[in-house]
């Protein structure tokens, strides 16, 4: 029996769910961001300004969907003798277009007075005090999910977080397997190993590629930080409910460039169809990793991998000639061998 791991029906929509505008430290207005991303072939954008959630539904049109979101940061107090302290950033993207109230709000901290006028918060809720502790961060993740947000853990390398820190975070939907702004700024922010760290803990999170763009440079500059990290969402329609459902279901994959056209499991074999690839990896929880190549040293566009339940989770990573990757979410034995 064939089991489609990316939905058989629907359409792929290119999306960036981590972006900054002039409402925080980005250089482009929301309208300019929409024009740039729509012109580059994107269909979905979430402007996740720092600590401030501003809906931009006025920019949605039949061919382009704006999702409401914001980014929270939890900063470690400065440690003596340490140049930079650690931080944890999470993005929260509203799963319903009607959500306009920002969770985890503080009436006087984190957002300056000029920007505070754009916020809407629940006056009956107490101020949310942030601390750089797993308890405080996990509470924010839990509150975000309870209030209808898709929560992503961001750029661990730039944040100076390693396994002892991020392994204590619980409950997020996704983590950034790549962050383009970090990459062009000098950090090695392809986080395949960190993604596997989460999975080996039994945390069924999804991989997300993002730009985290601020656009401080002009297009064409090596540090122009748009269009290098994204997800391809497969949904039946370009509507807020359909795209939100696809996010929660994990009906998407992360990419820096390569494309995955088809992914299904049949008779114990995982089948992949993709754009031309130097290598197609099949990554497992065990030491049973595999790789597929094209014939006679050429590029591969298909791959088939026998899978055993005792290998634990399995995920696909496609690498192109430029070294760029596309990554599916992980699939666990109970999902494949029902």
MOTA-V888826 format. One record per residue. N is the residue number from 0. RES is the residue in three letters. PSI is psi as a letter, one per 20 degrees, with the letter a starting at -180 (999 if undefined). OMEGA is omega in whole degrees, 0 to 359 (none if undefined). Layout:
n->N res->RES psi->PSI omega->OMEGA
n->N res->RES psi->PSI omega->OMEGA
//
This chain:
n->0 res->UNK psi->p omega->182
n->1 res->UNK psi->p omega->178
n->2 res->UNK psi->o omega->181
n->3 res->UNK psi->p omega->181
n->4 res->UNK psi->h omega->159
n->5 res->UNK psi->p omega->187
n->6 res->UNK psi->p omega->178
n->7 res->UNK psi->g omega->183
n->8 res->UNK psi->r omega->180
n->9 res->UNK psi->a omega->183
n->10 res->UNK psi->q omega->176
n->11 res->UNK psi->p omega->177
n->12 res->UNK psi->p omega->181
n->13 res->UNK psi->p omega->189
n->14 res->UNK psi->q omega->169
n->15 res->UNK psi->o omega->184
n->16 res->UNK psi->k omega->176
n->17 res->UNK psi->o omega->184
n->18 res->UNK psi->q omega->181
n->19 res->UNK psi->q omega->183
n->20 res->UNK psi->a omega->178
n->21 res->UNK psi->i omega->173
n->22 res->UNK psi->i omega->170
n->23 res->UNK psi->d omega->186
n->24 res->UNK psi->j omega->174
n->25 res->UNK psi->q omega->181
n->26 res->UNK psi->i omega->181
n->27 res->UNK psi->q omega->175
n->28 res->UNK psi->r omega->175
n->29 res->UNK psi->g omega->179
n->30 res->UNK psi->h omega->179
n->31 res->UNK psi->h omega->177
n->32 res->UNK psi->g omega->178
n->33 res->UNK psi->g omega->182
n->34 res->UNK psi->g omega->181
n->35 res->UNK psi->g omega->185
n->36 res->UNK psi->h omega->177
n->37 res->UNK psi->h omega->178
n->38 res->UNK psi->h omega->179
n->39 res->UNK psi->j omega->175
n->40 res->UNK psi->j omega->177
n->41 res->UNK psi->q omega->177
n->42 res->UNK psi->i omega->185
n->43 res->UNK psi->p omega->177
n->44 res->UNK psi->p omega->169
n->45 res->UNK psi->p omega->177
n->46 res->UNK psi->o omega->188
n->47 res->UNK psi->m omega->182
n->48 res->UNK psi->q omega->184
n->49 res->UNK psi->o omega->169
n->50 res->UNK psi->j omega->183
n->51 res->UNK psi->p omega->180
n->52 res->UNK psi->o omega->179
n->53 res->UNK psi->o omega->176
n->54 res->UNK psi->q omega->179
n->55 res->UNK psi->l omega->182
n->56 res->UNK psi->h omega->179
n->57 res->UNK psi->i omega->181
n->58 res->UNK psi->i omega->176
n->59 res->UNK psi->p omega->174
n->60 res->UNK psi->r omega->184
n->61 res->UNK psi->h omega->182
n->62 res->UNK psi->j omega->184
n->63 res->UNK psi->p omega->185
n->64 res->UNK psi->p omega->174
n->65 res->UNK psi->p omega->176
n->66 res->UNK psi->p omega->181
n->67 res->UNK psi->p omega->180
n->68 res->UNK psi->r omega->174
n->69 res->UNK psi->r omega->180
n->70 res->UNK psi->p omega->176
n->71 res->UNK psi->q omega->176
n->72 res->UNK psi->q omega->179
n->73 res->UNK psi->o omega->190
n->74 res->UNK psi->p omega->176
n->75 res->UNK psi->p omega->174
n->76 res->UNK psi->q omega->182
n->77 res->UNK psi->p omega->178
n->78 res->UNK psi->p omega->179
n->79 res->UNK psi->p omega->178
n->80 res->UNK psi->j omega->180
n->81 res->UNK psi->p omega->185
n->82 res->UNK psi->g omega->182
n->83 res->UNK psi->p omega->177
n->84 res->UNK psi->r omega->180
n->85 res->UNK psi->r omega->178
n->86 res->UNK psi->q omega->173
n->87 res->UNK psi->p omega->178
n->88 res->UNK psi->p omega->173
n->89 res->UNK psi->q omega->172
n->90 res->UNK psi->q omega->176
n->91 res->UNK psi->o omega->181
n->92 res->UNK psi->p omega->183
n->93 res->UNK psi->p omega->181
n->94 res->UNK psi->i omega->178
n->95 res->UNK psi->p omega->183
n->96 res->UNK psi->h omega->182
n->97 res->UNK psi->i omega->181
n->98 res->UNK psi->o omega->178
n->99 res->UNK psi->j omega->181
n->100 res->UNK psi->p omega->186
n->101 res->UNK psi->p omega->176
n->102 res->UNK psi->r omega->176
n->103 res->UNK psi->l omega->184
n->104 res->UNK psi->q omega->172
n->105 res->UNK psi->p omega->189
n->106 res->UNK psi->h omega->185
n->107 res->UNK psi->i omega->184
n->108 res->UNK psi->r omega->167
n->109 res->UNK psi->h omega->178
n->110 res->UNK psi->p omega->181
n->111 res->UNK psi->r omega->187
n->112 res->UNK psi->h omega->182
n->113 res->UNK psi->g omega->181
n->114 res->UNK psi->h omega->185
n->115 res->UNK psi->h omega->181
n->116 res->UNK psi->h omega->182
n->117 res->UNK psi->i omega->186
n->118 res->UNK psi->q omega->170
n->119 res->UNK psi->p omega->182
n->120 res->UNK psi->r omega->181
n->121 res->UNK psi->o omega->183
n->122 res->UNK psi->i omega->180
n->123 res->UNK psi->i omega->180
n->124 res->UNK psi->q omega->179
n->125 res->UNK psi->r omega->176
n->126 res->UNK psi->p omega->179
n->127 res->UNK psi->o omega->179
n->128 res->UNK psi->p omega->182
n->129 res->UNK psi->p omega->173
n->130 res->UNK psi->q omega->178
n->131 res->UNK psi->m omega->176
n->132 res->UNK psi->q omega->178
n->133 res->UNK psi->h omega->180
n->134 res->UNK psi->g omega->181
n->135 res->UNK psi->g omega->181
n->136 res->UNK psi->g omega->179
n->137 res->UNK psi->h omega->176
n->138 res->UNK psi->g omega->178
n->139 res->UNK psi->g omega->177
n->140 res->UNK psi->g omega->180
n->141 res->UNK psi->g omega->179
n->142 res->UNK psi->g omega->179
n->143 res->UNK psi->g omega->180
n->144 res->UNK psi->g omega->180
n->145 res->UNK psi->h omega->182
n->146 res->UNK psi->j omega->171
n->147 res->UNK psi->k omega->180
n->148 res->UNK psi->q omega->171
n->149 res->UNK psi->p omega->190
n->150 res->UNK psi->p omega->180
n->151 res->UNK psi->p omega->173
n->152 res->UNK psi->p omega->192
n->153 res->UNK psi->q omega->166
n->154 res->UNK psi->m omega->181
n->155 res->UNK psi->h omega->183
n->156 res->UNK psi->g omega->178
n->157 res->UNK psi->h omega->182
n->158 res->UNK psi->i omega->183
n->159 res->UNK psi->k omega->177
n->160 res->UNK psi->p omega->177
n->161 res->UNK psi->a omega->184
n->162 res->UNK psi->g omega->181
n->163 res->UNK psi->h omega->178
n->164 res->UNK psi->g omega->189
n->165 res->UNK psi->i omega->179
n->166 res->UNK psi->i omega->181
n->167 res->UNK psi->i omega->181
n->168 res->UNK psi->p omega->187
n->169 res->UNK psi->q omega->164
n->170 res->UNK psi->i omega->179
n->171 res->UNK psi->q omega->175
n->172 res->UNK psi->h omega->191
n->173 res->UNK psi->r omega->171
n->174 res->UNK psi->q omega->182
n->175 res->UNK psi->o omega->175
n->176 res->UNK psi->h omega->172
n->177 res->UNK psi->q omega->178
n->178 res->UNK psi->o omega->191
n->179 res->UNK psi->h omega->180
n->180 res->UNK psi->g omega->177
n->181 res->UNK psi->g omega->183
n->182 res->UNK psi->g omega->183
n->183 res->UNK psi->i omega->179
n->184 res->UNK psi->i omega->172
n->185 res->UNK psi->j omega->179
n->186 res->UNK psi->q omega->178
n->187 res->UNK psi->m omega->190
n->188 res->UNK psi->k omega->162
n->189 res->UNK psi->o omega->195
n->190 res->UNK psi->l omega->179
n->191 res->UNK psi->g omega->181
n->192 res->UNK psi->h omega->178
n->193 res->UNK psi->h omega->177
n->194 res->UNK psi->g omega->178
n->195 res->UNK psi->h omega->176
n->196 res->UNK psi->g omega->177
n->197 res->UNK psi->g omega->183
n->198 res->UNK psi->h omega->181
n->199 res->UNK psi->i omega->173
n->200 res->UNK psi->i omega->182
n->201 res->UNK psi->j omega->180
n->202 res->UNK psi->o omega->187
n->203 res->UNK psi->m omega->180
n->204 res->UNK psi->r omega->180
n->205 res->UNK psi->q omega->175
n->206 res->UNK psi->p omega->179
n->207 res->UNK psi->p omega->171
n->208 res->UNK psi->p omega->180
n->209 res->UNK psi->r omega->171
n->210 res->UNK psi->g omega->190
n->211 res->UNK psi->l omega->190
n->212 res->UNK psi->q omega->174
n->213 res->UNK psi->h omega->173
n->214 res->UNK psi->l omega->177
n->215 res->UNK psi->i omega->176
n->216 res->UNK psi->r omega->180
n->217 res->UNK psi->q omega->175
n->218 res->UNK psi->p omega->183
n->219 res->UNK psi->h omega->177
n->220 res->UNK psi->q omega->181
n->221 res->UNK psi->h omega->180
n->222 res->UNK psi->j omega->170
n->223 res->UNK psi->p omega->193
n->224 res->UNK psi->k omega->173
n->225 res->UNK psi->q omega->169
n->226 res->UNK psi->k omega->179
n->227 res->UNK psi->i omega->178
n->228 res->UNK psi->p omega->187
n->229 res->UNK psi->r omega->170
n->230 res->UNK psi->q omega->171
n->231 res->UNK psi->o omega->181
n->232 res->UNK psi->p omega->175
n->233 res->UNK psi->o omega->185
n->234 res->UNK psi->q omega->181
n->235 res->UNK psi->i omega->181
n->236 res->UNK psi->q omega->178
n->237 res->UNK psi->m omega->178
n->238 res->UNK psi->q omega->181
n->239 res->UNK psi->g omega->180
n->240 res->UNK psi->g omega->183
n->241 res->UNK psi->g omega->180
n->242 res->UNK psi->g omega->178
n->243 res->UNK psi->g omega->178
n->244 res->UNK psi->h omega->179
n->245 res->UNK psi->h omega->178
n->246 res->UNK psi->g omega->182
n->247 res->UNK psi->h omega->180
n->248 res->UNK psi->i omega->185
n->249 res->UNK psi->k omega->180
n->250 res->UNK psi->m omega->179
n->251 res->UNK psi->r omega->172
n->252 res->UNK psi->q omega->181
n->253 res->UNK psi->q omega->180
n->254 res->UNK psi->q omega->167
n->255 res->UNK psi->i omega->182
n->256 res->UNK psi->g omega->181
n->257 res->UNK psi->q omega->180
n->258 res->UNK psi->q omega->174
n->259 res->UNK psi->o omega->187
n->260 res->UNK psi->h omega->186
n->261 res->UNK psi->q omega->179
n->262 res->UNK psi->o omega->179
n->263 res->UNK psi->r omega->182
n->264 res->UNK psi->p omega->183
n->265 res->UNK psi->p omega->176
n->266 res->UNK psi->l omega->176
n->267 res->UNK psi->j omega->183
n->268 res->UNK psi->p omega->177
n->269 res->UNK psi->p omega->184
n->270 res->UNK psi->p omega->181
n->271 res->UNK psi->p omega->168
n->272 res->UNK psi->p omega->188
n->273 res->UNK psi->r omega->171
n->274 res->UNK psi->r omega->184
n->275 res->UNK psi->p omega->187
n->276 res->UNK psi->q omega->172
n->277 res->UNK psi->h omega->185
n->278 res->UNK psi->p omega->172
n->279 res->UNK psi->o omega->181
n->280 res->UNK psi->q omega->167
n->281 res->UNK psi->o omega->187
n->282 res->UNK psi->p omega->183
n->283 res->UNK psi->r omega->177
n->284 res->UNK psi->h omega->180
n->285 res->UNK psi->a omega->177
n->286 res->UNK psi->k omega->185
n->287 res->UNK psi->k omega->180
n->288 res->UNK psi->q omega->182
n->289 res->UNK psi->r omega->176
n->290 res->UNK psi->q omega->178
n->291 res->UNK psi->q omega->183
n->292 res->UNK psi->r omega->175
n->293 res->UNK psi->r omega->180
n->294 res->UNK psi->q omega->175
n->295 res->UNK psi->k omega->177
n->296 res->UNK psi->j omega->180
n->297 res->UNK psi->a omega->181
n->298 res->UNK psi->q omega->181
n->299 res->UNK psi->q omega->172
n->300 res->UNK psi->i omega->174
n->301 res->UNK psi->q omega->175
n->302 res->UNK psi->q omega->178
n->303 res->UNK psi->p omega->185
n->304 res->UNK psi->o omega->172
n->305 res->UNK psi->p omega->184
n->306 res->UNK psi->p omega->177
n->307 res->UNK psi->q omega->180
n->308 res->UNK psi->h omega->184
n->309 res->UNK psi->j omega->175
n->310 res->UNK psi->i omega->181
n->311 res->UNK psi->b omega->180
n->312 res->UNK psi->r omega->177
n->313 res->UNK psi->q omega->176
n->314 res->UNK psi->q omega->182
n->315 res->UNK psi->p omega->174
n->316 res->UNK psi->p omega->183
n->317 res->UNK psi->p omega->181
n->318 res->UNK psi->p omega->181
n->319 res->UNK psi->a omega->184
n->320 res->UNK psi->h omega->179
n->321 res->UNK psi->i omega->183
n->322 res->UNK psi->j omega->180
n->323 res->UNK psi->q omega->188
n->324 res->UNK psi->q omega->166
n->325 res->UNK psi->p omega->188
n->326 res->UNK psi->p omega->172
n->327 res->UNK psi->r omega->171
n->328 res->UNK psi->r omega->177
n->329 res->UNK psi->q omega->176
n->330 res->UNK psi->p omega->185
n->331 res->UNK psi->q omega->185
n->332 res->UNK psi->h omega->181
n->333 res->UNK psi->h omega->176
n->334 res->UNK psi->h omega->185
n->335 res->UNK psi->h omega->188
n->336 res->UNK psi->l omega->180
n->337 res->UNK psi->999 omega->none
//
